[in-house]
Amino acid sequence: MRRRPLVLGAVIATACFDPTSPPAGGESGGDATTMTSTLGATTTADATTTATGATSIEPSTTALTTSGPATTADANSATSASTSASEAGSSTTEPVPSCEDGAFAGDAPPLGAPVQIATFYNLQGVELVDVDDDGHADVLVSDFGSGDPTAESGVYLLQGDGTGGFGPPTRLPGGSPTVRIAAAAISDTTVDVVGMIGVLPNYSPAVQRWRGNGDGTFLAPDVYTEASDWDVALVDIDGDGRRDLLGTSNTGARVSIANASEAFGPWTDYGGEPALNGIKGADLDGDGDGDIVTAFTEQLRVLLGNGDGTFAEPLVYPVEGRPIDVLIGDFDGDGAVDIGATWDAIVLVLNGDGRGGWDSPTELTVQGTTLAAATPDFDDDGCSDIVVFNNTGSVSTIMGRAGFMFTAQEVFNIAPQGYPYDVAAGDVDSDGIADVVAVTAGEGEVFLLRSGG
């Protein structure tokens, strides 16, 4: 899978699913009468929860044969620099926590049976964030639309009540066929939303940005032409306290810097190679500015920021697949940011040193082909965990442990009618443990798997 599927104008995508032509078993979107929401829902999908080791690996640090980064300019120089940095001194991070059984006993979160909390049309993305400043996580979903994109597509909000229930869906103004979304405060405390869209009638790629009012309502969106062709993220790249816009493109990782009025400036591409499927950012090397993780065919790529909105030559980590998503987290709780990628039934993770270097990759396996991933800390133990949504219609969880060890996967079956497409995690019921929300294309289903059963 080279790119998750979408054809927008001149952007040609080849992969597993076309939002405009869903696969068999999920070919029909809903109409205006099928959009539903259940407050405190008790309807349970036909599904089971299974702990399994048969399709999992035991905790392991088995590495692939590829062992280190290379810049696109000079792989040997980067390797030497990384070695020198390692010899220069030890890490200054805090002591490693135990990362075991923080909020519950056992190796995986006690996720309950999936509950379908809403039905839309042709969902492509999901985010969990408090948009109305009431202290409760809300659900944002992006819809590409189905039979009538003008009436159906856009971004929808389900406001959470803090108990796992949600109000009726509301559509953000100025709806367009929307793929991936991200939500965060740019520089104030009010959450804004960005989404990669196809501008009708030709589905030309652009990004819409909705400014939040802090009460669950939003202003009409601004449009940034060609600011992304698939995924989006909001990260402070230049260290000025304002989150900037990241996007994917066939010519590099696309960056639009936010100004003092929180508007995004013209985009610039970095990295010299296509940035496909996923893009994420964080301060990976502890220098106070933002860095980027993205992927290309058989490559995981890291762009370390220079602090002024530009980037050093990319570090390139060869992988034995074509990544469909990228990961950022601290899986061993040592204070250094780790990275990863997913493809096929593989979750690949690399242990960070906190200075912009990563060790040889560790390969984990899950059930089915991974289509989306998130990295919550389920048990609040200081170690990021992993949740993936698989093409088998199941969610797999893997728990991070000290020493960069991982538990075997646990599988939670959903059995959706639509095509599994995105997943997010956050605490929707105020019990201190992250819950999981998964969405499907084709049928537009929204499933909630609550922690604690």
C-alpha positions in Angstrom: 0.0 0.0 0.0 1.8 3.1 -1.2 -0.8 5.6 -0.2 -4.1 5.4 1.5 -6.5 5.8 -1.2 -7.7 9.0 -2.7 -7.7 10.7 -6.0 -7.8 14.4 -5.8 -7.3 16.2 -9.1 -3.8 15.5 -10.2 -2.9 13.5 -7.1 -3.1 9.9 -8.0 -3.3 7.4 -5.2 -2.9 3.6 -5.3 -4.0 1.7 -2.3 -6.7 -0.3 -0.6 -9.7 1.8 -0.7 -11.2 4.7 -2.7 -13.6 6.9 -0.7 -15.6 7.5 -3.8 -16.0 3.8 -4.5 -16.1 1.7 -1.3 -15.3 -2.0 -1.3 -17.8 -4.8 -1.3 -19.5 -5.1 2.1 -19.3 -1.4 2.6 -20.4 0.1 -0.6 -23.3 2.2 0.5 -23.1 5.3 2.5 -26.0 6.6 4.6 -28.6 9.2 3.7 -29.9 12.0 5.8 -32.1 9.7 7.8 -29.3 7.3 8.8 -27.2 9.7 10.9 -27.8 8.7 14.4 -26.2 9.3 17.8 -26.7 7.4 21.1 -26.3 9.2 24.4 -25.1 6.8 27.0 -25.5 4.1 24.4 -26.1 0.5 25.5 -26.4 -1.1 22.0 -23.5 -3.5 21.5 -22.1 -4.5 18.2 -21.8 -8.2 17.4 -18.2 -8.7 18.6 -16.0 -10.5 21.0 -12.9 -9.7 23.0 -10.0 -12.1 22.6 -6.6 -12.2 24.3 -4.3 -14.0 22.0 -0.7 -15.0 21.6 -1.2 -16.9 18.4 -0.8 -13.9 16.2 1.3 -11.9 18.6 5.0 -11.8 19.5 6.2 -12.1 23.0 8.1 -9.2 24.5 11.1 -8.9 22.3 13.9 -6.6 21.2 14.5 -8.4 18.0 15.8 -6.0 15.4 15.7 -5.9 11.6 19.0 -6.0 9.7 18.8 -2.3 9.1 20.6 -0.7 12.1 20.7 3.1 11.9 19.9 6.4 10.3 21.3 7.8 7.1 20.9 11.3 5.8 20.0 11.6 2.2 23.3 13.4 1.7 25.7 11.0 3.5 24.6 7.9 5.4 28.1 7.2 6.7 28.5 10.7 8.1 25.2 10.5 10.0 26.2 7.2 11.4 29.5 8.6 12.6 27.9 11.6 14.1 25.4 9.4 16.0 28.2 7.3 17.3 30.1 10.3 18.5 27.1 11.8 20.2 26.6 8.5 22.0 30.2 8.5 23.2 30.1 12.1 24.3 28.0 11.5 27.4 25.1 9.6 28.9 21.5 10.6 28.8 20.2 13.1 31.2 16.7 11.7 31.3 14.9 10.7 34.5 15.2 7.1 35.8 13.3 4.5 34.0 9.9 3.7 35.6 8.6 0.2 35.9 5.9 0.8 33.4 3.8 -2.1 34.7 0.2 -2.3 35.8 -0.3 1.4 36.5 -4.1 1.8 36.6 -5.2 -1.7 36.2 -4.0 -5.3 36.6 -2.9 -7.2 33.5 -1.1 -6.6 30.3 -3.8 -4.8 28.3 -6.6 -2.3 29.0 -9.9 -3.9 29.9 -11.7 -2.6 26.9 -15.4 -3.5 26.8 -17.5 -4.6 23.9 -17.7 -2.0 21.1 -20.7 0.3 21.1 -21.7 2.1 17.9 -22.3 5.7 19.0 -23.1 7.3 15.7 -23.5 6.6 12.0 -22.4 9.0 9.2 -21.5 8.3 5.6 -17.9 7.7 4.6 -15.6 8.5 7.5 -11.9 9.0 7.0 -10.6 10.4 10.3 -11.2 10.8 14.0 -9.8 12.9 16.8 -10.5 13.0 20.6 -10.1 16.4 22.1 -12.0 18.8 24.4 -13.3 21.4 22.0 -15.8 23.1 24.3 -13.6 23.5 27.3 -15.8 21.6 29.7 -13.1 19.2 30.8 -14.6 16.3 28.8 -13.3 14.7 25.7 -15.3 15.2 22.5 -15.2 13.3 19.3 -14.4 14.9 15.9 -14.9 12.8 12.7 -14.2 13.7 9.1 -16.5 12.5 6.3 -15.6 12.3 2.6 -19.3 11.9 1.7 -20.9 9.3 -0.4 -23.9 9.8 -2.7 -24.1 13.6 -2.1 -20.8 15.0 -1.0 -22.2 18.5 -0.7 -24.8 17.5 1.8 -22.9 14.7 3.6 -19.2 15.6 3.7 -17.3 17.7 6.3 -16.3 17.5 9.9 -18.8 16.5 12.6 -18.6 17.0 16.4 -20.0 14.7 19.0 -19.8 16.5 22.4 -18.9 14.3 25.3 -20.6 14.4 28.7 -17.7 12.9 30.6 -19.6 9.6 31.3 -19.0 8.0 27.9 -22.2 9.5 26.4 -22.4 12.0 23.6 -24.8 14.6 22.3 -26.2 14.6 18.8 -23.8 15.3 15.9 -23.3 18.8 14.7 -21.6 19.7 11.4 -18.9 22.3 11.3 -19.6 25.1 8.9 -18.5 25.0 5.3 -18.4 21.3 4.8 -16.2 19.7 2.1 -15.1 16.2 1.4 -12.7 15.7 4.2 -10.0 13.1 4.8 -7.6 13.4 7.7 -8.1 15.9 10.6 -6.2 17.3 13.5 -7.3 19.5 16.4 -5.4 21.6 18.9 -5.0 25.2 20.2 -2.7 27.1 18.0 -1.4 29.7 20.5 -4.4 30.4 22.8 -6.5 28.0 24.8 -9.2 27.5 22.2 -9.1 24.3 20.1 -9.1 24.8 16.4 -9.5 22.1 13.7 -7.7 21.5 10.4 -8.7 19.0 7.8 -7.4 17.9 4.4 -10.2 18.4 1.9 -11.1 17.9 -1.7 -12.4 21.2 -3.1 -15.4 20.5 -5.3 -16.1 20.0 -8.1 -12.7 18.6 -9.0 -11.6 17.5 -5.5 -8.5 19.7 -5.6 -6.4 19.2 -2.5 -6.4 21.8 0.2 -6.7 22.3 3.9 -9.6 23.9 5.7 -9.0 25.5 9.1 -11.9 26.1 11.6 -11.3 28.5 14.5 -13.0 27.4 17.6 -15.1 29.6 19.9 -14.4 27.5 22.9 -18.0 26.4 23.3 -18.3 23.7 20.6 -19.0 26.1 17.8 -16.7 27.2 15.1 -16.2 30.1 12.6 -16.5 29.6 8.9 -13.3 27.9 7.7 -10.3 29.4 6.0 -8.9 27.5 3.0 -5.2 26.9 2.4 -4.8 25.6 -1.2 -2.5 22.5 -1.6 -1.3 22.7 2.0 -1.7 18.9 2.1 -2.7 16.0 -0.1 -3.6 13.5 2.7 -2.7 13.8 6.3 -2.4 16.9 8.6 -0.8 17.7 12.0 -0.5 20.8 14.2 3.0 21.2 15.8 5.1 24.1 16.9 8.0 23.8 14.4 9.9 27.0 15.1 9.6 27.2 18.9 7.6 30.5 18.9 4.7 29.1 21.0 2.4 28.8 18.0 1.4 25.4 16.4 2.2 25.3 12.7 0.5 23.2 10.0 2.0 20.1 8.7 0.8 18.2 5.6 1.8 15.4 3.3 2.7 15.8 -0.4 4.4 14.0 -3.3 7.3 16.5 -3.0 8.1 16.4 0.7 6.8 17.1 4.2 4.8 20.3 3.7 5.1 23.0 6.4 3.0 26.2 6.8 4.2 28.5 9.7 1.6 30.2 11.8 1.9 34.0 12.3 0.9 36.2 15.2 -2.8 36.2 14.1 -2.7 32.4 14.0 -3.1 32.3 10.2 -0.8 29.9 8.3 1.7 31.2 5.8 2.7 29.8 2.4 3.8 26.2 2.5 7.3 24.9 1.9 8.3 21.3 1.3 11.2 19.6 3.1 12.9 16.3 2.9 13.4 15.9 -0.9 11.1 12.8 -1.2 7.4 12.2 -1.1 5.8 12.2 2.4 3.1 9.6 2.1 0.2 8.4 4.2 1.1 9.9 7.6 2.9 12.8 9.2 3.4 13.6 12.9 5.6 16.0 14.8 7.0 16.7 18.3 10.2 17.9 19.9 12.1 14.7 19.2 15.6 15.8 20.2 14.8 18.0 23.2 16.0 21.3 21.8 12.7 23.2 22.2 11.5 23.2 18.6 9.4 20.8 16.5 10.6 17.9 14.4 8.8 15.7 11.9 8.3 12.0 11.3 6.9 10.8 8.0 7.3 7.9 5.6 8.0 7.0 2.0 8.2 3.7 0.3 10.4 1.4 2.5 11.6 4.4 4.5 10.8 6.0 7.8 12.1 9.6 7.7 12.9 12.1 10.4 13.3 15.8 9.9 15.0 17.5 12.8 14.1 21.2 13.1 16.7 24.0 13.1 14.5 26.2 15.3 13.7 28.7 12.6 11.1 26.7 10.6 13.7 24.9 8.4 15.1 21.4 8.8 18.4 19.5 8.7 18.9 16.8 6.1 16.5 14.0 6.8 17.5 10.9 8.7 16.4 7.9 6.8 15.6 4.6 8.4 15.1 1.8 5.9 12.1 -0.5 6.6 11.0 -3.7 4.9 7.6 -2.4 3.9 5.6 0.6 2.8 4.4 2.4 5.9 0.7 3.3 6.1 1.0 5.3 9.4 3.7 6.7 11.6 4.0 6.7 15.4 5.5 9.0 18.1 5.6 8.1 21.8 7.8 7.2 24.8 7.3 3.4 24.9 9.8 2.7 27.6 9.2 5.7 29.8 12.8 7.0 29.8 11.8 10.5 28.8 13.2 10.2 25.2 10.8 10.2 22.3 10.5 7.0 20.3 9.2 6.7 16.7 7.6 4.0 14.6 5.6 3.0 11.6 3.0 0.4 10.6 2.3 -1.6 7.5 0.8 -5.0 6.7 0.6 -6.8 10.1 3.8 -5.0 11.4 4.3 -2.3 14.0 7.9 -1.2 13.8 9.3 0.9 16.7 12.7 2.6 17.2 14.0 3.5 20.7 15.1 7.2 20.9 18.1 8.5 22.7 16.6 11.9 23.4 19.2 13.7 21.2 17.9 13.0 17.8 19.1 9.4 17.3 17.2 6.1 17.3 18.4 2.5 17.7 17.8 -0.5 15.5 14.1 -1.2 15.0 12.0 -3.7 17.0 9.3 -5.4 15.0 5.9 -6.3 16.6 3.1 -8.1 14.9 -0.7 -7.7 15.1 -3.8 -9.3 13.6 -4.4 -8.2 10.0 -3.2 -5.3 8.1 -2.7 -2.1 10.1 -4.7 0.8 8.8 -4.3 3.4 11.6 -2.6 3.7 14.9 -2.5 5.8 18.1 -0.1 5.9 21.1 -2.0 6.5 24.3 -0.7 5.7 27.8 -3.6 3.4 28.7 -2.5 2.7 32.3 -0.9 6.0 33.1 2.4 4.4 34.0 4.6 6.8 32.0 5.1 4.4 29.0 3.2 5.0 25.8 1.1 2.0 24.5 0.0 1.2 21.0 -3.5 0.7 19.6 -4.1 -0.2 15.9 -7.2 -0.6 13.8 -6.8 -3.6 11.5 -8.4 -4.5 8.2 -9.9 -7.6 9.9 -12.2 -5.2 11.8 -10.4 -5.6 15.1 -8.5 -3.3 17.4 -5.2 -4.6 18.7 -3.4 -3.2 21.8 0.2 -3.6 22.8 1.6 -2.2 26.1 4.9 -0.5 26.3 7.3 -1.6 29.1 10.7 -0.5 30.6 13.7 -1.6 28.7 11.8 -1.1 25.4 9.9 -4.3 25.9 6.4 -4.9 24.7 3.5 -7.2 25.7 1.9 -9.5 23.2 -1.1 -8.0 21.5 -4.6 -8.3 22.8 -7.3 -8.3 20.2 -10.8 -6.7 20.5 -13.1 -7.6 17.7 -15.5 -5.0 16.3 -16.9 -6.7 13.2 -17.9 -3.5 11.4 -20.0 -3.3 8.2 -17.7 -0.6 6.7 -14.0 -0.5 6.0 -11.7 0.1 9.1 -10.1 3.5 8.6 -9.0 5.4 11.6 -8.6 5.2 15.4 -8.1 7.5 18.3 -7.7 7.1 22.1 -8.6 9.3 25.1 -10.5 9.2 28.3 -14.2 9.8 27.4 -15.7 8.6 30.7 -13.5 10.3 33.3 -12.1 7.1 34.8 -8.5 7.9 34.2 -8.0 5.2 31.6 -7.9 5.9 27.8 -10.8 4.6 25.8 -10.7 3.9 22.0 -12.8 5.3 19.2 -12.6 3.7 15.7 -14.3 4.8 12.5 -15.1 3.1 9.2 -15.3 4.3 5.6 -18.1 3.2 3.4 -20.6 2.9 6.2 -19.5 5.8 8.4 -19.7 3.9 11.7 -18.3 5.3 14.9 -17.4 2.7 17.6 -16.5 3.3 21.2 -14.6 0.7 23.2 -14.6 1.9 26.8 -11.9 1.0 29.3 -13.0 -0.9 32.4 -15.4 -3.1 30.4 
